[in-house]
Amino acid sequence: MTLAPETTTALKVQLRLEEDWFEVCDLTLLTPGRGIAALLPDGRQAALFRDRSGALHGIDNRDPFSGAAVLSRGLTGTDRGRPFVASPLLKQRFDLLSGQCLDDATVRVAVYEVRAR
């Protein structure tokens, strides 16, 4: 989902968790190109991103290589037009659309559907 900045004043970011939507934060808290971590009701964490085009992305915050919950602090970029985040620890890159590790095809993180309402 891509949103124009002038329409985001009162919008809330929500993640789909099974059949329900979970409200995370105000959209204004997501700075393009940077991530935030959200604690989910079951104790897991999600990493949320708003890319420079305004699209919203959500993946598991846990880096599967180190076990640390740090992906929300990673650097964002694109590879062949697809957005990714690079882990701040070991630098593996994760596709924000699929969760696939771009540096090890055997590793993937969970992806969350994200919307702003």
MODELLER restraints for C-alpha pairs under 7 A, 6 or more apart:
rsr = mdl.restraints
at = mdl.atoms
rsr.add(forms.Gaussian(group=physical.xy_distance, feature=features.Distance(at['CA:1:A'], at['CA:55:A']), mean=4.95, stdev=0.5))
rsr.add(forms.Gaussian(group=physical.xy_distance, feature=features.Distance(at['CA:1:A'], at['CA:56:A']), mean=5.91, stdev=0.5))
rsr.add(forms.Gaussian(group=physical.xy_distance, feature=features.Distance(at['CA:1:A'], at['CA:115:A']), mean=6.70, stdev=0.5))
rsr.add(forms.Gaussian(group=physical.xy_distance, feature=features.Distance(at['CA:2:A'], at['CA:53:A']), mean=6.72, stdev=0.5))
rsr.add(forms.Gaussian(group=physical.xy_distance, feature=features.Distance(at['CA:2:A'], at['CA:54:A']), mean=4.73, stdev=0.5))
rsr.add(forms.Gaussian(group=physical.xy_distance, feature=features.Distance(at['CA:2:A'], at['CA:55:A']), mean=4.15, stdev=0.5))
rsr.add(forms.Gaussian(group=physical.xy_distance, feature=features.Distance(at['CA:2:A'], at['CA:56:A']), mean=6.90, stdev=0.5))
rsr.add(forms.Gaussian(group=physical.xy_distance, feature=features.Distance(at['CA:3:A'], at['CA:54:A']), mean=5.38, stdev=0.5))
rsr.add(forms.Gaussian(group=physical.xy_distance, feature=features.Distance(at['CA:3:A'], at['CA:55:A']), mean=6.82, stdev=0.5))
rsr.add(forms.Gaussian(group=physical.xy_distance, feature=features.Distance(at['CA:4:A'], at['CA:54:A']), mean=6.95, stdev=0.5))
rsr.add(forms.Gaussian(group=physical.xy_distance, feature=features.Distance(at['CA:8:A'], at['CA:27:A']), mean=6.42, stdev=0.5))
rsr.add(forms.Gaussian(group=physical.xy_distance, feature=features.Distance(at['CA:8:A'], at['CA:28:A']), mean=6.86, stdev=0.5))
rsr.add(forms.Gaussian(group=physical.xy_distance, feature=features.Distance(at['CA:9:A'], at['CA:28:A']), mean=6.81, stdev=0.5))
rsr.add(forms.Gaussian(group=physical.xy_distance, feature=features.Distance(at['CA:11:A'], at['CA:26:A']), mean=6.01, stdev=0.5))
rsr.add(forms.Gaussian(group=physical.xy_distance, feature=features.Distance(at['CA:11:A'], at['CA:27:A']), mean=5.62, stdev=0.5))
rsr.add(forms.Gaussian(group=physical.xy_distance, feature=features.Distance(at['CA:11:A'], at['CA:116:A']), mean=5.70, stdev=0.5))
rsr.add(forms.Gaussian(group=physical.xy_distance, feature=features.Distance(at['CA:11:A'], at['CA:117:A']), mean=4.98, stdev=0.5))
rsr.add(forms.Gaussian(group=physical.xy_distance, feature=features.Distance(at['CA:12:A'], at['CA:23:A']), mean=6.67, stdev=0.5))
rsr.add(forms.Gaussian(group=physical.xy_distance, feature=features.Distance(at['CA:12:A'], at['CA:25:A']), mean=5.65, stdev=0.5))
rsr.add(forms.Gaussian(group=physical.xy_distance, feature=features.Distance(at['CA:12:A'], at['CA:26:A']), mean=4.44, stdev=0.5))
rsr.add(forms.Gaussian(group=physical.xy_distance, feature=features.Distance(at['CA:12:A'], at['CA:27:A']), mean=5.32, stdev=0.5))
rsr.add(forms.Gaussian(group=physical.xy_distance, feature=features.Distance(at['CA:12:A'], at['CA:116:A']), mean=5.26, stdev=0.5))
rsr.add(forms.Gaussian(group=physical.xy_distance, feature=features.Distance(at['CA:12:A'], at['CA:117:A']), mean=5.34, stdev=0.5))
rsr.add(forms.Gaussian(group=physical.xy_distance, feature=features.Distance(at['CA:13:A'], at['CA:23:A']), mean=5.99, stdev=0.5))
rsr.add(forms.Gaussian(group=physical.xy_distance, feature=features.Distance(at['CA:13:A'], at['CA:24:A']), mean=5.56, stdev=0.5))
rsr.add(forms.Gaussian(group=physical.xy_distance, feature=features.Distance(at['CA:13:A'], at['CA:25:A']), mean=5.41, stdev=0.5))
rsr.add(forms.Gaussian(group=physical.xy_distance, feature=features.Distance(at['CA:13:A'], at['CA:26:A']), mean=5.90, stdev=0.5))
rsr.add(forms.Gaussian(group=physical.xy_distance, feature=features.Distance(at['CA:13:A'], at['CA:27:A']), mean=5.46, stdev=0.5))
rsr.add(forms.Gaussian(group=physical.xy_distance, feature=features.Distance(at['CA:13:A'], at['CA:115:A']), mean=5.81, stdev=0.5))
rsr.add(forms.Gaussian(group=physical.xy_distance, feature=features.Distance(at['CA:13:A'], at['CA:116:A']), mean=4.48, stdev=0.5))
rsr.add(forms.Gaussian(group=physical.xy_distance, feature=features.Distance(at['CA:13:A'], at['CA:117:A']), mean=6.72, stdev=0.5))
rsr.add(forms.Gaussian(group=physical.xy_distance, feature=features.Distance(at['CA:14:A'], at['CA:21:A']), mean=5.94, stdev=0.5))
rsr.add(forms.Gaussian(group=physical.xy_distance, feature=features.Distance(at['CA:14:A'], at['CA:22:A']), mean=5.23, stdev=0.5))
rsr.add(forms.Gaussian(group=physical.xy_distance, feature=features.Distance(at['CA:14:A'], at['CA:23:A']), mean=4.33, stdev=0.5))
rsr.add(forms.Gaussian(group=physical.xy_distance, feature=features.Distance(at['CA:14:A'], at['CA:24:A']), mean=5.51, stdev=0.5))
rsr.add(forms.Gaussian(group=physical.xy_distance, feature=features.Distance(at['CA:14:A'], at['CA:114:A']), mean=5.69, stdev=0.5))
rsr.add(forms.Gaussian(group=physical.xy_distance, feature=features.Distance(at['CA:14:A'], at['CA:115:A']), mean=5.36, stdev=0.5))
rsr.add(forms.Gaussian(group=physical.xy_distance, feature=features.Distance(at['CA:14:A'], at['CA:116:A']), mean=6.06, stdev=0.5))
rsr.add(forms.Gaussian(group=physical.xy_distance, feature=features.Distance(at['CA:15:A'], at['CA:21:A']), mean=5.47, stdev=0.5))
rsr.add(forms.Gaussian(group=physical.xy_distance, feature=features.Distance(at['CA:15:A'], at['CA:22:A']), mean=5.17, stdev=0.5))
rsr.add(forms.Gaussian(group=physical.xy_distance, feature=features.Distance(at['CA:15:A'], at['CA:23:A']), mean=6.60, stdev=0.5))
rsr.add(forms.Gaussian(group=physical.xy_distance, feature=features.Distance(at['CA:15:A'], at['CA:112:A']), mean=6.29, stdev=0.5))
rsr.add(forms.Gaussian(group=physical.xy_distance, feature=features.Distance(at['CA:15:A'], at['CA:113:A']), mean=5.77, stdev=0.5))
rsr.add(forms.Gaussian(group=physical.xy_distance, feature=features.Distance(at['CA:15:A'], at['CA:114:A']), mean=4.68, stdev=0.5))
rsr.add(forms.Gaussian(group=physical.xy_distance, feature=features.Distance(at['CA:15:A'], at['CA:115:A']), mean=6.65, stdev=0.5))
rsr.add(forms.Gaussian(group=physical.xy_distance, feature=features.Distance(at['CA:16:A'], at['CA:22:A']), mean=6.23, stdev=0.5))
rsr.add(forms.Gaussian(group=physical.xy_distance, feature=features.Distance(at['CA:16:A'], at['CA:112:A']), mean=6.32, stdev=0.5))
rsr.add(forms.Gaussian(group=physical.xy_distance, feature=features.Distance(at['CA:16:A'], at['CA:113:A']), mean=5.38, stdev=0.5))
rsr.add(forms.Gaussian(group=physical.xy_distance, feature=features.Distance(at['CA:16:A'], at['CA:114:A']), mean=6.46, stdev=0.5))
rsr.add(forms.Gaussian(group=physical.xy_distance, feature=features.Distance(at['CA:24:A'], at['CA:38:A']), mean=6.62, stdev=0.5))
rsr.add(forms.Gaussian(group=physical.xy_distance, feature=features.Distance(at['CA:27:A'], at['CA:116:A']), mean=6.91, stdev=0.5))
rsr.add(forms.Gaussian(group=physical.xy_distance, feature=features.Distance(at['CA:30:A'], at['CA:49:A']), mean=6.75, stdev=0.5))
rsr.add(forms.Gaussian(group=physical.xy_distance, feature=features.Distance(at['CA:30:A'], at['CA:50:A']), mean=6.00, stdev=0.5))
rsr.add(forms.Gaussian(group=physical.xy_distance, feature=features.Distance(at['CA:31:A'], at['CA:50:A']), mean=6.46, stdev=0.5))
rsr.add(forms.Gaussian(group=physical.xy_distance, feature=features.Distance(at['CA:32:A'], at['CA:50:A']), mean=4.84, stdev=0.5))
rsr.add(forms.Gaussian(group=physical.xy_distance, feature=features.Distance(at['CA:32:A'], at['CA:51:A']), mean=4.88, stdev=0.5))
rsr.add(forms.Gaussian(group=physical.xy_distance, feature=features.Distance(at['CA:32:A'], at['CA:52:A']), mean=4.92, stdev=0.5))
rsr.add(forms.Gaussian(group=physical.xy_distance, feature=features.Distance(at['CA:32:A'], at['CA:54:A']), mean=6.85, stdev=0.5))
rsr.add(forms.Gaussian(group=physical.xy_distance, feature=features.Distance(at['CA:33:A'], at['CA:50:A']), mean=6.24, stdev=0.5))
rsr.add(forms.Gaussian(group=physical.xy_distance, feature=features.Distance(at['CA:33:A'], at['CA:51:A']), mean=5.06, stdev=0.5))
rsr.add(forms.Gaussian(group=physical.xy_distance, feature=features.Distance(at['CA:33:A'], at['CA:52:A']), mean=5.81, stdev=0.5))
rsr.add(forms.Gaussian(group=physical.xy_distance, feature=features.Distance(at['CA:33:A'], at['CA:76:A']), mean=5.92, stdev=0.5))
rsr.add(forms.Gaussian(group=physical.xy_distance, feature=features.Distance(at['CA:34:A'], at['CA:49:A']), mean=6.16, stdev=0.5))
rsr.add(forms.Gaussian(group=physical.xy_distance, feature=features.Distance(at['CA:35:A'], at['CA:47:A']), mean=6.36, stdev=0.5))
rsr.add(forms.Gaussian(group=physical.xy_distance, feature=features.Distance(at['CA:35:A'], at['CA:48:A']), mean=5.39, stdev=0.5))
rsr.add(forms.Gaussian(group=physical.xy_distance, feature=features.Distance(at['CA:35:A'], at['CA:49:A']), mean=4.60, stdev=0.5))
rsr.add(forms.Gaussian(group=physical.xy_distance, feature=features.Distance(at['CA:35:A'], at['CA:72:A']), mean=4.62, stdev=0.5))
rsr.add(forms.Gaussian(group=physical.xy_distance, feature=features.Distance(at['CA:35:A'], at['CA:73:A']), mean=6.01, stdev=0.5))
rsr.add(forms.Gaussian(group=physical.xy_distance, feature=features.Distance(at['CA:36:A'], at['CA:47:A']), mean=5.70, stdev=0.5))
rsr.add(forms.Gaussian(group=physical.xy_distance, feature=features.Distance(at['CA:36:A'], at['CA:48:A']), mean=5.35, stdev=0.5))
rsr.add(forms.Gaussian(group=physical.xy_distance, feature=features.Distance(at['CA:36:A'], at['CA:49:A']), mean=6.77, stdev=0.5))
rsr.add(forms.Gaussian(group=physical.xy_distance, feature=features.Distance(at['CA:36:A'], at['CA:72:A']), mean=5.16, stdev=0.5))
rsr.add(forms.Gaussian(group=physical.xy_distance, feature=features.Distance(at['CA:37:A'], at['CA:45:A']), mean=6.47, stdev=0.5))
rsr.add(forms.Gaussian(group=physical.xy_distance, feature=features.Distance(at['CA:37:A'], at['CA:46:A']), mean=5.68, stdev=0.5))
rsr.add(forms.Gaussian(group=physical.xy_distance, feature=features.Distance(at['CA:37:A'], at['CA:47:A']), mean=4.65, stdev=0.5))
rsr.add(forms.Gaussian(group=physical.xy_distance, feature=features.Distance(at['CA:37:A'], at['CA:48:A']), mean=6.30, stdev=0.5))
rsr.add(forms.Gaussian(group=physical.xy_distance, feature=features.Distance(at['CA:37:A'], at['CA:61:A']), mean=6.80, stdev=0.5))
rsr.add(forms.Gaussian(group=physical.xy_distance, feature=features.Distance(at['CA:37:A'], at['CA:72:A']), mean=5.50, stdev=0.5))
rsr.add(forms.Gaussian(group=physical.xy_distance, feature=features.Distance(at['CA:38:A'], at['CA:45:A']), mean=5.46, stdev=0.5))
rsr.add(forms.Gaussian(group=physical.xy_distance, feature=features.Distance(at['CA:38:A'], at['CA:46:A']), mean=5.20, stdev=0.5))
rsr.add(forms.Gaussian(group=physical.xy_distance, feature=features.Distance(at['CA:38:A'], at['CA:47:A']), mean=6.40, stdev=0.5))
rsr.add(forms.Gaussian(group=physical.xy_distance, feature=features.Distance(at['CA:39:A'], at['CA:45:A']), mean=4.66, stdev=0.5))
rsr.add(forms.Gaussian(group=physical.xy_distance, feature=features.Distance(at['CA:39:A'], at['CA:46:A']), mean=6.65, stdev=0.5))
rsr.add(forms.Gaussian(group=physical.xy_distance, feature=features.Distance(at['CA:45:A'], at['CA:60:A']), mean=6.26, stdev=0.5))
rsr.add(forms.Gaussian(group=physical.xy_distance, feature=features.Distance(at['CA:45:A'], at['CA:61:A']), mean=5.41, stdev=0.5))
rsr.add(forms.Gaussian(group=physical.xy_distance, feature=features.Distance(at['CA:46:A'], at['CA:58:A']), mean=6.45, stdev=0.5))
rsr.add(forms.Gaussian(group=physical.xy_distance, feature=features.Distance(at['CA:46:A'], at['CA:59:A']), mean=5.63, stdev=0.5))
rsr.add(forms.Gaussian(group=physical.xy_distance, feature=features.Distance(at['CA:46:A'], at['CA:60:A']), mean=4.56, stdev=0.5))
rsr.add(forms.Gaussian(group=physical.xy_distance, feature=features.Distance(at['CA:46:A'], at['CA:61:A']), mean=4.71, stdev=0.5))
rsr.add(forms.Gaussian(group=physical.xy_distance, feature=features.Distance(at['CA:47:A'], at['CA:58:A']), mean=5.60, stdev=0.5))
rsr.add(forms.Gaussian(group=physical.xy_distance, feature=features.Distance(at['CA:47:A'], at['CA:59:A']), mean=5.32, stdev=0.5))
rsr.add(forms.Gaussian(group=physical.xy_distance, feature=features.Distance(at['CA:47:A'], at['CA:60:A']), mean=5.79, stdev=0.5))
rsr.add(forms.Gaussian(group=physical.xy_distance, feature=features.Distance(at['CA:47:A'], at['CA:61:A']), mean=4.63, stdev=0.5))
rsr.add(forms.Gaussian(group=physical.xy_distance, feature=features.Distance(at['CA:47:A'], at['CA:71:A']), mean=6.33, stdev=0.5))
rsr.add(forms.Gaussian(group=physical.xy_distance, feature=features.Distance(at['CA:47:A'], at['CA:72:A']), mean=4.59, stdev=0.5))
rsr.add(forms.Gaussian(group=physical.xy_distance, feature=features.Distance(at['CA:48:A'], at['CA:57:A']), mean=5.72, stdev=0.5))
rsr.add(forms.Gaussian(group=physical.xy_distance, feature=features.Distance(at['CA:48:A'], at['CA:58:A']), mean=4.53, stdev=0.5))
rsr.add(forms.Gaussian(group=physical.xy_distance, feature=features.Distance(at['CA:48:A'], at['CA:59:A']), mean=6.72, stdev=0.5))
rsr.add(forms.Gaussian(group=physical.xy_distance, feature=features.Distance(at['CA:48:A'], at['CA:72:A']), mean=6.64, stdev=0.5))
rsr.add(forms.Gaussian(group=physical.xy_distance, feature=features.Distance(at['CA:49:A'], at['CA:56:A']), mean=5.74, stdev=0.5))
rsr.add(forms.Gaussian(group=physical.xy_distance, feature=features.Distance(at['CA:49:A'], at['CA:57:A']), mean=5.09, stdev=0.5))
rsr.add(forms.Gaussian(group=physical.xy_distance, feature=features.Distance(at['CA:49:A'], at['CA:58:A']), mean=6.36, stdev=0.5))
rsr.add(forms.Gaussian(group=physical.xy_distance, feature=features.Distance(at['CA:50:A'], at['CA:56:A']), mean=4.58, stdev=0.5))
rsr.add(forms.Gaussian(group=physical.xy_distance, feature=features.Distance(at['CA:50:A'], at['CA:57:A']), mean=6.36, stdev=0.5))
rsr.add(forms.Gaussian(group=physical.xy_distance, feature=features.Distance(at['CA:56:A'], at['CA:114:A']), mean=6.23, stdev=0.5))
rsr.add(forms.Gaussian(group=physical.xy_distance, feature=features.Distance(at['CA:57:A'], at['CA:96:A']), mean=6.10, stdev=0.5))
rsr.add(forms.Gaussian(group=physical.xy_distance, feature=features.Distance(at['CA:57:A'], at['CA:114:A']), mean=6.11, stdev=0.5))
rsr.add(forms.Gaussian(group=physical.xy_distance, feature=features.Distance(at['CA:58:A'], at['CA:111:A']), mean=5.81, stdev=0.5))
rsr.add(forms.Gaussian(group=physical.xy_distance, feature=features.Distance(at['CA:58:A'], at['CA:112:A']), mean=4.86, stdev=0.5))
rsr.add(forms.Gaussian(group=physical.xy_distance, feature=features.Distance(at['CA:58:A'], at['CA:113:A']), mean=6.58, stdev=0.5))
rsr.add(forms.Gaussian(group=physical.xy_distance, feature=features.Distance(at['CA:58:A'], at['CA:114:A']), mean=6.20, stdev=0.5))
rsr.add(forms.Gaussian(group=physical.xy_distance, feature=features.Distance(at['CA:59:A'], at['CA:96:A']), mean=6.71, stdev=0.5))
rsr.add(forms.Gaussian(group=physical.xy_distance, feature=features.Distance(at['CA:59:A'], at['CA:99:A']), mean=6.63, stdev=0.5))
rsr.add(forms.Gaussian(group=physical.xy_distance, feature=features.Distance(at['CA:59:A'], at['CA:109:A']), mean=6.65, stdev=0.5))
rsr.add(forms.Gaussian(group=physical.xy_distance, feature=features.Distance(at['CA:59:A'], at['CA:110:A']), mean=5.52, stdev=0.5))
rsr.add(forms.Gaussian(group=physical.xy_distance, feature=features.Distance(at['CA:59:A'], at['CA:111:A']), mean=4.26, stdev=0.5))
rsr.add(forms.Gaussian(group=physical.xy_distance, feature=features.Distance(at['CA:59:A'], at['CA:112:A']), mean=5.59, stdev=0.5))
rsr.add(forms.Gaussian(group=physical.xy_distance, feature=features.Distance(at['CA:60:A'], at['CA:109:A']), mean=5.83, stdev=0.5))
rsr.add(forms.Gaussian(group=physical.xy_distance, feature=features.Distance(at['CA:60:A'], at['CA:110:A']), mean=5.20, stdev=0.5))
rsr.add(forms.Gaussian(group=physical.xy_distance, feature=features.Distance(at['CA:60:A'], at['CA:111:A']), mean=6.40, stdev=0.5))
rsr.add(forms.Gaussian(group=physical.xy_distance, feature=features.Distance(at['CA:61:A'], at['CA:69:A']), mean=5.12, stdev=0.5))
rsr.add(forms.Gaussian(group=physical.xy_distance, feature=features.Distance(at['CA:61:A'], at['CA:70:A']), mean=5.92, stdev=0.5))
rsr.add(forms.Gaussian(group=physical.xy_distance, feature=features.Distance(at['CA:61:A'], at['CA:71:A']), mean=4.91, stdev=0.5))
rsr.add(forms.Gaussian(group=physical.xy_distance, feature=features.Distance(at['CA:61:A'], at['CA:72:A']), mean=5.95, stdev=0.5))
rsr.add(forms.Gaussian(group=physical.xy_distance, feature=features.Distance(at['CA:62:A'], at['CA:68:A']), mean=5.55, stdev=0.5))
rsr.add(forms.Gaussian(group=physical.xy_distance, feature=features.Distance(at['CA:62:A'], at['CA:69:A']), mean=4.05, stdev=0.5))
rsr.add(forms.Gaussian(group=physical.xy_distance, feature=features.Distance(at['CA:62:A'], at['CA:70:A']), mean=6.15, stdev=0.5))
rsr.add(forms.Gaussian(group=physical.xy_distance, feature=features.Distance(at['CA:62:A'], at['CA:71:A']), mean=6.31, stdev=0.5))
rsr.add(forms.Gaussian(group=physical.xy_distance, feature=features.Distance(at['CA:63:A'], at['CA:69:A']), mean=6.00, stdev=0.5))
rsr.add(forms.Gaussian(group=physical.xy_distance, feature=features.Distance(at['CA:63:A'], at['CA:70:A']), mean=6.35, stdev=0.5))
rsr.add(forms.Gaussian(group=physical.xy_distance, feature=features.Distance(at['CA:63:A'], at['CA:71:A']), mean=6.04, stdev=0.5))
rsr.add(forms.Gaussian(group=physical.xy_distance, feature=features.Distance(at['CA:63:A'], at['CA:87:A']), mean=6.89, stdev=0.5))
rsr.add(forms.Gaussian(group=physical.xy_distance, feature=features.Distance(at['CA:70:A'], at['CA:87:A']), mean=6.98, stdev=0.5))
rsr.add(forms.Gaussian(group=physical.xy_distance, feature=features.Distance(at['CA:70:A'], at['CA:88:A']), mean=6.94, stdev=0.5))
rsr.add(forms.Gaussian(group=physical.xy_distance, feature=features.Distance(at['CA:71:A'], at['CA:87:A']), mean=5.33, stdev=0.5))
rsr.add(forms.Gaussian(group=physical.xy_distance, feature=features.Distance(at['CA:71:A'], at['CA:88:A']), mean=6.93, stdev=0.5))
rsr.add(forms.Gaussian(group=physical.xy_distance, feature=features.Distance(at['CA:73:A'], at['CA:88:A']), mean=6.41, stdev=0.5))
rsr.add(forms.Gaussian(group=physical.xy_distance, feature=features.Distance(at['CA:74:A'], at['CA:85:A']), mean=5.71, stdev=0.5))
rsr.add(forms.Gaussian(group=physical.xy_distance, feature=features.Distance(at['CA:74:A'], at['CA:86:A']), mean=5.16, stdev=0.5))
rsr.add(forms.Gaussian(group=physical.xy_distance, feature=features.Distance(at['CA:74:A'], at['CA:87:A']), mean=4.84, stdev=0.5))
rsr.add(forms.Gaussian(group=physical.xy_distance, feature=features.Distance(at['CA:74:A'], at['CA:88:A']), mean=4.72, stdev=0.5))
rsr.add(forms.Gaussian(group=physical.xy_distance, feature=features.Distance(at['CA:75:A'], at['CA:85:A']), mean=5.43, stdev=0.5))
rsr.add(forms.Gaussian(group=physical.xy_distance, feature=features.Distance(at['CA:75:A'], at['CA:86:A']), mean=5.22, stdev=0.5))
rsr.add(forms.Gaussian(group=physical.xy_distance, feature=features.Distance(at['CA:75:A'], at['CA:88:A']), mean=6.99, stdev=0.5))
rsr.add(forms.Gaussian(group=physical.xy_distance, feature=features.Distance(at['CA:76:A'], at['CA:84:A']), mean=5.62, stdev=0.5))
rsr.add(forms.Gaussian(group=physical.xy_distance, feature=features.Distance(at['CA:76:A'], at['CA:85:A']), mean=4.32, stdev=0.5))
rsr.add(forms.Gaussian(group=physical.xy_distance, feature=features.Distance(at['CA:76:A'], at['CA:86:A']), mean=6.32, stdev=0.5))
rsr.add(forms.Gaussian(group=physical.xy_distance, feature=features.Distance(at['CA:77:A'], at['CA:83:A']), mean=5.72, stdev=0.5))
rsr.add(forms.Gaussian(group=physical.xy_distance, feature=features.Distance(at['CA:77:A'], at['CA:84:A']), mean=5.45, stdev=0.5))
rsr.add(forms.Gaussian(group=physical.xy_distance, feature=features.Distance(at['CA:77:A'], at['CA:85:A']), mean=6.39, stdev=0.5))
rsr.add(forms.Gaussian(group=physical.xy_distance, feature=features.Distance(at['CA:78:A'], at['CA:84:A']), mean=5.64, stdev=0.5))
rsr.add(forms.Gaussian(group=physical.xy_distance, feature=features.Distance(at['CA:82:A'], at['CA:95:A']), mean=6.91, stdev=0.5))
rsr.add(forms.Gaussian(group=physical.xy_distance, feature=features.Distance(at['CA:83:A'], at['CA:95:A']), mean=5.98, stdev=0.5))
rsr.add(forms.Gaussian(group=physical.xy_distance, feature=features.Distance(at['CA:83:A'], at['CA:96:A']), mean=5.61, stdev=0.5))
rsr.add(forms.Gaussian(group=physical.xy_distance, feature=features.Distance(at['CA:84:A'], at['CA:93:A']), mean=6.16, stdev=0.5))
rsr.add(forms.Gaussian(group=physical.xy_distance, feature=features.Distance(at['CA:84:A'], at['CA:94:A']), mean=5.22, stdev=0.5))
rsr.add(forms.Gaussian(group=physical.xy_distance, feature=features.Distance(at['CA:84:A'], at['CA:95:A']), mean=4.30, stdev=0.5))
rsr.add(forms.Gaussian(group=physical.xy_distance, feature=features.Distance(at['CA:84:A'], at['CA:96:A']), mean=4.98, stdev=0.5))
rsr.add(forms.Gaussian(group=physical.xy_distance, feature=features.Distance(at['CA:85:A'], at['CA:93:A']), mean=5.49, stdev=0.5))
rsr.add(forms.Gaussian(group=physical.xy_distance, feature=features.Distance(at['CA:85:A'], at['CA:94:A']), mean=5.37, stdev=0.5))
rsr.add(forms.Gaussian(group=physical.xy_distance, feature=features.Distance(at['CA:85:A'], at['CA:95:A']), mean=6.73, stdev=0.5))
rsr.add(forms.Gaussian(group=physical.xy_distance, feature=features.Distance(at['CA:85:A'], at['CA:96:A']), mean=6.79, stdev=0.5))
rsr.add(forms.Gaussian(group=physical.xy_distance, feature=features.Distance(at['CA:86:A'], at['CA:92:A']), mean=5.39, stdev=0.5))
rsr.add(forms.Gaussian(group=physical.xy_distance, feature=features.Distance(at['CA:86:A'], at['CA:93:A']), mean=4.10, stdev=0.5))
rsr.add(forms.Gaussian(group=physical.xy_distance, feature=features.Distance(at['CA:86:A'], at['CA:94:A']), mean=6.28, stdev=0.5))
rsr.add(forms.Gaussian(group=physical.xy_distance, feature=features.Distance(at['CA:87:A'], at['CA:93:A']), mean=6.31, stdev=0.5))
rsr.add(forms.Gaussian(group=physical.xy_distance, feature=features.Distance(at['CA:92:A'], at['CA:101:A']), mean=6.89, stdev=0.5))
rsr.add(forms.Gaussian(group=physical.xy_distance, feature=features.Distance(at['CA:92:A'], at['CA:103:A']), mean=5.93, stdev=0.5))
rsr.add(forms.Gaussian(group=physical.xy_distance, feature=features.Distance(at['CA:93:A'], at['CA:101:A']), mean=5.68, stdev=0.5))
rsr.add(forms.Gaussian(group=physical.xy_distance, feature=features.Distance(at['CA:93:A'], at['CA:102:A']), mean=5.42, stdev=0.5))
rsr.add(forms.Gaussian(group=physical.xy_distance, feature=features.Distance(at['CA:93:A'], at['CA:103:A']), mean=6.32, stdev=0.5))
rsr.add(forms.Gaussian(group=physical.xy_distance, feature=features.Distance(at['CA:94:A'], at['CA:100:A']), mean=5.57, stdev=0.5))
rsr.add(forms.Gaussian(group=physical.xy_distance, feature=features.Distance(at['CA:94:A'], at['CA:101:A']), mean=4.40, stdev=0.5))
rsr.add(forms.Gaussian(group=physical.xy_distance, feature=features.Distance(at['CA:94:A'], at['CA:102:A']), mean=5.80, stdev=0.5))
rsr.add(forms.Gaussian(group=physical.xy_distance, feature=features.Distance(at['CA:95:A'], at['CA:101:A']), mean=6.34, stdev=0.5))
rsr.add(forms.Gaussian(group=physical.xy_distance, feature=features.Distance(at['CA:95:A'], at['CA:102:A']), mean=6.69, stdev=0.5))
rsr.add(forms.Gaussian(group=physical.xy_distance, feature=features.Distance(at['CA:98:A'], at['CA:111:A']), mean=6.40, stdev=0.5))
rsr.add(forms.Gaussian(group=physical.xy_distance, feature=features.Distance(at['CA:99:A'], at['CA:108:A']), mean=5.24, stdev=0.5))
rsr.add(forms.Gaussian(group=physical.xy_distance, feature=features.Distance(at['CA:99:A'], at['CA:109:A']), mean=4.76, stdev=0.5))
rsr.add(forms.Gaussian(group=physical.xy_distance, feature=features.Distance(at['CA:99:A'], at['CA:110:A']), mean=5.84, stdev=0.5))
rsr.add(forms.Gaussian(group=physical.xy_distance, feature=features.Distance(at['CA:99:A'], at['CA:111:A']), mean=5.62, stdev=0.5))
rsr.add(forms.Gaussian(group=physical.xy_distance, feature=features.Distance(at['CA:100:A'], at['CA:107:A']), mean=6.41, stdev=0.5))
rsr.add(forms.Gaussian(group=physical.xy_distance, feature=features.Distance(at['CA:100:A'], at['CA:108:A']), mean=4.35, stdev=0.5))
rsr.add(forms.Gaussian(group=physical.xy_distance, feature=features.Distance(at['CA:100:A'], at['CA:109:A']), mean=6.51, stdev=0.5))
rsr.add(forms.Gaussian(group=physical.xy_distance, feature=features.Distance(at['CA:101:A'], at['CA:107:A']), mean=5.52, stdev=0.5))
rsr.add(forms.Gaussian(group=physical.xy_distance, feature=features.Distance(at['CA:101:A'], at['CA:108:A']), mean=5.41, stdev=0.5))
